Amino acid sequence: MGEELILLNFWPSTFGARVRIALREKGLSFDEKEEDLKNKSPLLLEMNPVHKKIPVLIHNGKPICESLVIVQYIDEVWNDRVPLLPSDPCAKAQARFWGDFIDKKIHNTVSKITWCKSKEDAQEAKKELIEILKLLEGELGEKLYFGGDKFGFADIALIPSYMWFHTYETYGDFSVEAECPKLIEWAKRCLERESVSKSLSDPNKIYDLVVSYRERYGLQS
C-alpha cells in the first residue's frame, strides 16, 4: 500500500522535531512543508482548523494534530517496526506521563526565559527550569534512556529541547551541563542516533532567530 506522509512544520519547533524523529526512527519517507506562522497556508488552516498550529502530519490525506498524539499514531500504525512505546501497560503509562509532564512544564517555563522583559524575570524562570531538568535527570537516573536501554517516547518528547538549550543558557545565564551533567550525557547519546541528529535544527540559528524576534518586539538583548 502506498503511503503519502506530509509534515507541516516550522524548522525551530521542538514539537515538529518530535514528529521528524518518530518518522525517521520508523524509517518512513515524508515530505516536509515549511510553514510561515505569520502567514499560515490554506493547507494548515484546512488540516488543523481548531488550533491552526504546527505540527500536522497528513497521512493519505487525513490530518493528525498535536505532536505527542502524532508520535503515538506513528507508533500504532507502523507497529511492525521499532517500537517507540513499550508494550507493558505500566511502562507505557509512565512514558506517556513523562511526555505530558515535559509538555506542561518545560514549554511554559522556557517561554519566560526566551521572551523575558528583564534579567530578573529570566533569572526567576531559570530557577524553575533547573528544578524541572533536575527532576527529569533524577527520573533518568543511571539508565541509558528514559525507558531503560531503548530510545523511546519520553526521549522523543524531551530531546528536541536540546537545540534550544544554547538560547536558554544565554538569556538565563547558566549552564545546563553544570547543573545537570547526566542529562547532557543522555542528550549526546540521543544525538548519536541519525533520526535525532538529522531532525534537530542548529542551536546557533535558533538563537539568532530569537535575537531578531526580540529586537522586533523591543525586548532588551
HELIX and SHEET records of a PDB file:
HELIX    1   1 THR A   14  GLU A   25  1                                  12    
HELIX    2   2 PRO A   42  MET A   47  1                                   6    
HELIX    3   3 SER A   67  VAL A   77  1                                  11    
HELIX    4   4 PRO A   89  THR A  114  1                                  26    
HELIX    5   5 LYS A  119  LEU A  140  1                                  22    
HELIX    6   6 PHE A  153  LEU A  158  1                                   6    
HELIX    7   7 ILE A  159  TRP A  164  5                                   6    
HELIX    8   8 PHE A  165  GLY A  172  1                                   8    
HELIX    9   9 VAL A  176  GLU A  179  1                                   4    
HELIX   10  10 PRO A  181  LEU A  191  1                                  11    
HELIX   11  11 GLU A  194  SER A  197  1                                   4    
HELIX   12  12 PRO A  203  ARG A  216  1                                  14    
SHEET    1   A 4 ASP A  31  GLU A  34  0                                        
SHEET    2   A 4 LEU A   5  ASN A   9  1                                        
SHEET    3   A 4 VAL A  56  HIS A  59 -1                                        
SHEET    4   A 4 LYS A  62  CYS A  65 -1                                        
END                                                                             
